[in-house]
Structure formats: C-alpha cells, structure tokens
Amino acid sequence: MRVLFVLPWSKVGKTALLPGIAGTLRPAFACKEAGMEVVILSDYVKGMEGEESMNGIKLRRLPSLAPYPLGEFLRRSIFLSSFVKRVVEEEEIDIILCFFGTHHLTYLGMRNLHRLGKPLVLLFDYCFYYRREVPENFSLYSNLPVGVFYKDRFEKHLMLSLLKRATYIQVPSKTMLEYLAKDMPRERLVYIPYPIDTEFFSPSKRSKEFRKECGLEEETLVTYHYGHDELLHRFLVHLAPRIKGDFKYLFPGPFRREPLLHLLRKTGLEKKAVVPGVLDPERVPQAIASSDICLSFEVGATIFTKTLEYASCGKPIVSLYSPGVAEVVRHGKEALISSSPEFRGNQEFVNYVEELVENRELRERLGKSARRRILEGYSLETVGEMYRELFESCLGR
C-alpha cells in the first residue's frame, strides 16, 4: 500500500518546523510506523530544497512559481491537481490523503483530486464549526467578524461541495465529527485523532539540564509554548497578573521577543517570567518536560498540537474550555479545564493554576495520567493502525 500525503509544511512565520515539532506531518509518520509506504507532497520551503527524504519518508515539493501570495495561490489553488497527478503516476500511488485546511488557498485546489482515479481522503482541519462555541476567541483565527455572509454561507457551501467529493473525510475531533454529521453522511466521516511522537515528546531526563542552564533548578514553572503571540498577550493582560503563588512563568518558543518583554514590563511580570527565546527543535521537549504546569489556550482549534505535546511529556494541563481539548485530556483526570473559553474574567482558570502550584501530589497524578492516556490513544503506532484500517476500507470499495 503506497500512500501520498498532500500536507502543508508546519511553519511559524517564515520558519519551517522540523519533524517532531511539525504537527502537520505527523499523520505521515504514523503511517510509516505502521509499515506503509509513504510519500509526502508539501510546500516549497526555502533553504530545504535539497531534502529528498525525512525520517525515512520520501519528499516531493510543490514548485516555487511566484512570490507570495501569488505563488501560494497558483500552487495550492490552480495547479495543485496537476502536481498531484504527476506524483501519483511517478510514485505509483494507491491512495491520496490531502490536508483540508483553514484557508481557501489550502482547499480550492482539491476540486479535481477526485478525478485522478484514486481513493481520496480529506483530513478536515477547519475552525468554522467551532465559532458558535467560542465566538470571541475565533477572532484570533480570522479577521472577519462572526456572522458575515462570506463565512456563514458562501464558504460553507464551497467547503461542503468539495468535501462531498472525497471517499472519506478524516476528522481529528469527535466534537467536530458531530458538527459535520449535520451536513455530511456519517458513514463517510472517520474519526482518527492527530498522533504524537511519544518518544520525541517524553518525560525527558535532560529536563534538569534545561533548568540548570536557565537558573531555574528550584522554581515551580508554569509554561506556555506556542507561536500565537496574541493568545499569550491576552493571557498576560487578563489572567496572569491575577494568579498568585510562588512560581515563575516559562515562555519558550517563537514569540516576538521584544513585544513580549514590553508587555511583561507593562503588566509588572518582568521578574516573574523567563523568556529563553526560540529553541532548537530537540530542546522543545526538554523545556516542556522541565515544567511543572502547562497552559493550553487551544480554543477554536481542530488539531490540539500543544495539548498533545504537554500530555505526552507527562505534564498536568490547565486549559480554557474547548470541547476538543476535553477529548484529549479530561477534566480532573489529566487536566483542569475551566468552564469558559474566555480569557477575560476567568477566575476559574486562575484558581486552577493556583491549586496546582500549591499541590504537587495533584500535579504528579494528573501528569502521569496524561502520559498514559497519550500512549494508549494518540501514539504514532496506535494512530498508524487506525489509518491502515481506513486505507484498507478505501481499497476495498
């Protein structure tokens, strides 16, 4: 069985992320782990043109046709199906799995993929269906206001017309599946969660080294690691000043350093926070594993990358309410999840952080349970077998 994954390359700004960190590539790694032959067709990434394989998987690139944004539109919307057709023929592909993303540039090109004569699975990653759950926070993912004609009608119609051409639609969230089932035949919807490399993201023995380098050996660390500056800024403005206790914040990651430091000074948190800057990929698990508590703000997302990484490292999580996050880590068992998705006035979130800062036994219990849950349901091996069953069903139809 030879599978082509058409996936965008995970980036923060213009920086391409590598395996382990690159969340969008993980389904392909899971299938390789399950013994399938895998080819990835992904973005043109400047500086990585010479890479022909990654983690033992063959890489094919969409060509660089023009500068952004015209080049992106041409590659992903106009010529995508012709690029895929060429790769399918040259690589003797049996099945196509294509990422169905949050921006029209990532899915308009899929309109002709069903004509290539191969089973087509669309991996559904779209925030649209969460908007009624978290209207305020959805503004972080779209500059269009809630309720406008384009988002509510035209785009939904376009999106569904493309989805209905697929053999199957992979949905990485059970909550999302329930929303989609209102508009799509349920028998064509398949729940397969996003996987995580549990060896790469693990309770690292080298976490003590990271603490020592940062001068944090004796500190209780409350960590947030991600690339969404606005989410962190909202937390610092609305919640962080209200959280009391003997701890320090750790903010590793690709944040814009100067605006972050300015905001820390403005909120009076400069001495309570450590900002080590962008870390090499292999050091990210060390930073997470060195933490005592991890914060999740993945509200409105459909792929809960950071929650998976935190839990895989065996860390207790405090999260804003998100129905999808609550699937991965359950309130009171692996995490403490507030009943509100909002930053503003969320005293429950504040209380949960303070409770974990004071209660080491609870932190350890939640963290061990989180690691166990990820190993059982989200590892590359487990998810790879789920993909195998799906693809065998595709070929049997």
C-alpha positions in Angstrom: 0.0 0.0 0.0 1.5 3.3 -1.1 0.0 6.5 0.2 0.6 10.1 -0.9 0.1 12.7 1.8 -0.5 16.2 0.5 0.3 18.3 3.5 1.3 21.9 4.2 4.6 22.3 6.0 4.3 23.5 9.6 5.7 27.0 9.9 5.8 29.7 12.4 6.1 32.9 10.4 8.6 32.0 7.7 10.4 29.4 9.8 9.8 25.8 8.8 9.4 23.4 11.6 11.2 20.0 11.6 9.9 16.5 12.5 8.6 16.1 16.0 7.7 19.7 16.0 6.0 19.8 12.6 2.5 18.8 13.6 1.0 18.7 10.1 3.5 15.9 9.0 2.7 13.6 11.9 -0.1 11.5 10.1 2.5 10.5 7.5 5.0 9.5 10.3 2.2 7.4 11.9 1.6 5.5 8.6 5.3 4.8 8.2 5.3 3.5 11.7 2.5 1.1 10.7 4.6 -0.3 7.9 3.0 1.6 4.9 5.0 3.1 2.1 4.6 6.9 2.3 5.3 9.9 0.1 4.8 13.5 1.2 4.0 16.3 -1.3 4.4 19.5 0.6 5.2 23.2 0.3 8.3 24.6 -1.3 10.4 25.7 1.7 13.3 28.0 1.1 16.6 26.5 2.4 15.3 22.9 2.3 15.1 22.4 -1.4 17.8 19.7 -1.4 16.0 17.5 1.2 14.7 14.3 -0.6 13.6 12.4 2.5 12.8 13.0 6.1 12.5 10.3 8.8 12.8 7.7 6.0 9.8 9.2 4.1 10.3 10.4 0.5 9.6 14.1 0.0 8.2 15.8 -3.1 7.9 19.6 -3.3 5.3 21.9 -4.9 7.4 24.2 -7.1 8.0 27.8 -6.3 6.0 29.5 -9.1 5.9 33.1 -7.9 6.4 35.3 -4.8 3.9 35.1 -2.1 0.8 35.5 -2.2 0.5 34.8 -5.9 2.8 31.8 -5.8 0.7 30.2 -2.9 -2.5 30.8 -4.9 -1.1 29.2 -8.1 0.4 26.2 -6.3 -2.4 25.4 -4.0 -5.5 26.5 -6.0 -4.8 26.5 -9.7 -2.2 23.8 -10.3 -2.4 21.5 -7.3 -4.3 18.7 -9.0 -1.8 18.6 -11.9 1.1 18.4 -9.5 -0.6 15.6 -7.6 -1.4 13.7 -10.8 2.2 13.8 -11.8 3.4 12.4 -8.4 0.6 9.8 -8.3 1.8 8.5 -11.7 5.5 8.6 -11.0 5.3 7.2 -7.5 2.6 4.6 -8.3 0.4 5.8 -5.5 -2.6 3.8 -4.3 -4.4 6.3 -2.0 -4.3 10.1 -1.6 -4.7 11.9 1.7 -5.0 15.6 1.4 -5.0 18.2 4.2 -8.2 20.3 4.1 -7.2 23.4 6.0 -8.5 26.6 7.4 -7.7 28.9 4.5 -9.2 28.8 1.0 -5.7 28.6 -0.5 -5.3 25.2 1.1 -8.5 23.6 -0.3 -9.6 25.2 -3.5 -7.1 23.1 -5.4 -8.8 19.9 -4.2 -11.7 20.3 -6.6 -10.2 18.0 -9.2 -8.3 15.5 -7.0 -11.3 13.0 -7.0 -10.8 12.7 -10.8 -7.4 11.1 -10.5 -8.9 7.6 -10.1 -7.5 7.0 -6.7 -9.4 6.9 -3.3 -9.3 10.4 -1.8 -9.3 11.0 2.0 -9.5 14.7 3.1 -8.1 15.5 6.6 -10.5 18.0 7.9 -8.8 20.8 9.9 -11.2 23.7 9.9 -12.2 26.1 12.8 -15.5 27.1 11.2 -17.7 24.8 13.1 -16.4 25.9 16.5 -17.4 29.6 16.1 -20.7 29.2 17.8 -18.9 27.6 20.8 -16.2 30.3 21.2 -17.2 33.5 19.2 -14.7 35.8 20.9 -11.7 33.6 20.5 -12.4 32.7 17.0 -11.5 36.2 16.0 -7.9 35.1 16.6 -8.1 32.8 13.6 -10.0 35.1 11.2 -10.1 38.9 10.8 -13.7 38.5 9.6 -16.4 39.2 12.2 -18.7 36.4 13.3 -21.9 36.3 11.3 -20.8 37.8 8.0 -22.2 36.4 4.7 -18.9 35.1 3.4 -18.1 32.9 6.4 -21.6 31.7 7.2 -22.9 30.9 3.7 -20.6 31.1 0.7 -17.6 29.5 2.2 -19.6 26.8 4.0 -21.3 25.9 0.7 -17.9 25.8 -1.1 -16.3 23.7 1.6 -19.1 21.1 1.7 -19.2 20.8 -2.1 -15.5 19.8 -2.0 -15.8 17.5 1.0 -18.6 15.6 -0.7 -16.3 14.5 -3.5 -14.0 12.6 -1.1 -14.0 8.9 -0.5 -13.8 9.5 3.2 -13.3 12.5 5.5 -10.9 12.1 8.4 -11.9 14.2 11.3 -9.4 14.5 14.2 -12.0 15.6 16.7 -15.1 13.8 17.9 -16.8 17.1 18.6 -16.0 18.3 15.1 -17.4 15.0 13.7 -20.8 15.7 15.4 -20.9 19.1 13.8 -20.0 17.8 10.3 -22.5 14.9 10.6 -25.3 17.5 10.4 -24.2 18.3 6.8 -22.5 15.1 5.6 -23.4 11.4 5.5 -22.0 10.0 8.8 -20.7 6.8 7.1 -18.2 8.9 5.2 -16.8 10.5 8.3 -14.0 8.7 10.1 -12.6 9.8 13.5 -8.8 9.4 13.6 -7.0 11.7 16.1 -3.8 13.6 15.4 -0.9 11.5 16.5 2.1 12.5 18.6 5.7 11.1 18.7 5.7 9.8 22.3 9.4 9.1 22.1 10.3 12.6 21.0 7.9 14.2 23.4 8.5 12.3 26.6 9.3 12.9 30.3 12.9 13.9 29.5 15.8 13.0 31.8 17.6 16.1 30.4 15.0 18.5 31.7 17.3 19.1 34.7 19.9 20.3 32.3 17.5 22.8 30.8 16.5 24.1 34.3 20.1 24.5 35.3 21.0 26.4 32.1 18.1 28.8 32.8 18.9 29.1 36.5 15.6 27.6 37.5 16.5 24.5 39.5 14.3 25.2 42.5 11.5 27.0 40.8 7.9 25.8 40.1 7.5 26.5 36.4 4.2 27.4 34.7 4.8 27.1 30.9 3.2 28.2 27.7 4.9 27.2 24.5 3.4 28.1 21.1 3.6 30.6 18.2 0.4 32.6 18.7 1.6 35.9 20.3 -1.9 37.2 20.6 -3.0 34.3 22.8 -0.1 34.8 25.1 -0.7 38.5 25.2 -4.4 38.0 26.1 -3.3 35.7 28.9 -0.8 38.2 30.2 -3.3 41.1 30.2 -6.4 39.3 31.6 -5.2 36.4 33.7 -1.5 36.3 34.6 -1.5 39.3 36.9 -4.3 37.7 39.0 -2.5 34.4 39.6 -0.8 34.4 42.9 1.8 31.9 44.3 5.5 31.0 44.4 6.3 30.2 40.8 7.7 31.5 37.6 6.4 31.6 34.1 8.4 30.0 31.3 7.7 31.2 27.8 10.0 29.4 25.4 9.1 29.5 21.7 8.9 31.5 18.6 7.3 34.6 20.2 8.3 38.1 19.1 10.7 38.7 22.0 10.7 42.5 22.3 6.9 43.0 22.3 6.6 40.2 24.8 9.2 41.7 27.1 7.5 45.1 26.8 4.2 43.6 27.8 5.8 41.8 30.7 7.1 45.1 32.0 3.8 46.8 31.4 1.9 44.1 33.4 4.5 44.0 36.2 5.5 40.4 35.4 9.0 41.0 34.1 10.7 39.4 37.2 8.2 36.6 37.3 8.8 35.4 33.7 11.7 33.7 31.9 11.8 34.1 28.1 14.6 31.9 26.7 13.7 32.7 23.1 13.4 30.3 20.2 14.7 26.8 21.0 16.2 24.2 18.7 13.6 21.5 17.9 15.2 18.8 20.0 15.2 21.2 23.0 11.4 21.8 23.0 10.5 18.6 24.7 13.2 19.4 27.3 11.6 22.7 28.0 8.1 21.2 28.4 9.5 18.3 30.5 11.2 20.7 32.8 7.8 22.4 33.5 5.6 21.7 36.5 2.3 23.0 34.9 1.5 23.7 31.2 -1.1 26.2 29.9 -3.3 25.5 26.9 -5.3 28.1 25.0 -6.3 25.9 22.0 -9.8 27.3 21.8 -11.2 27.1 18.3 -8.5 24.7 17.0 -9.2 21.3 15.5 -5.7 19.8 15.9 -4.6 20.1 19.5 -0.9 20.1 19.0 0.3 21.7 22.2 -2.1 19.8 24.4 -0.8 16.5 22.9 2.8 17.6 23.4 2.2 18.7 27.1 0.4 15.4 27.9 2.9 13.3 26.1 5.6 14.8 28.3 3.6 13.8 31.3 2.6 17.3 32.4 -0.6 18.5 34.1 -2.5 21.0 32.0 -4.7 24.0 32.8 -6.8 24.9 29.8 -9.5 27.3 28.7 -12.7 25.4 27.8 -12.5 23.7 24.4 -14.6 20.7 23.6 -11.8 19.3 21.5 -9.1 19.7 24.2 -11.5 18.0 26.6 -11.4 14.9 24.4 -7.7 14.6 24.6 -7.4 15.4 28.3 -10.3 15.0 30.7 -11.1 17.5 33.4 -10.0 16.2 36.8 -8.1 13.2 35.3 -5.4 14.6 33.1 -6.1 18.3 33.3 -8.1 21.1 34.9 -10.3 22.8 32.3 -12.3 25.9 33.0 -15.9 26.0 32.0 -15.4 29.2 30.0 -13.3 29.7 26.8 -12.8 33.3 27.5 -9.7 35.0 29.0 -11.4 38.0 30.4 -12.7 37.4 33.9 -12.0 33.7 34.0 -11.4 33.3 37.8 -11.9 29.5 37.5 -8.7 29.3 35.3 -6.8 31.4 37.9 -8.0 29.1 40.7 -6.8 26.0 38.8 -3.3 27.3 38.2 -3.0 28.4 41.9 -4.3 25.0 43.0 -1.7 23.1 41.0 1.1 25.4 42.1 0.3 24.5 45.7 -0.5 20.8 45.2 2.5 18.8 44.0 0.7 15.5 44.5 -2.1 16.6 42.2 0.3 17.7 39.6 2.1 14.4 39.6 -1.2 12.4 39.4 -2.6 14.4 36.5 0.8 14.3 34.7 1.2 10.5 34.9 -2.4 10.0 33.8 -1.9 12.3 30.9 1.2 10.4 29.7 -0.7 7.1 30.0 -3.7 8.4 28.0 -1.5 9.6 25.1 0.4 6.3 25.0 -2.9 4.4 24.8 -4.7 6.5 22.2 -2.5 9.0 20.4 0.9 7.4 19.7 2.2 7.0 16.2 1.7 3.2 16.4 -1.9 3.4 17.6 -2.9 6.1 15.1 -1.0 4.3 12.3 -3.1 1.2 12.7 -6.3 3.4 12.5 -5.0 4.7 9.2 -4.3 1.2 8.0 -7.9 0.2 8.6 -9.2 3.3 6.8 -7.0 2.8 3.8 -7.9 -0.9 3.5 -11.5 0.1 3.5 -10.8 2.6 0.7 -9.2 0.0 -1.5 -12.0 -2.4 -0.8 -14.7 -0.1 -2.0 
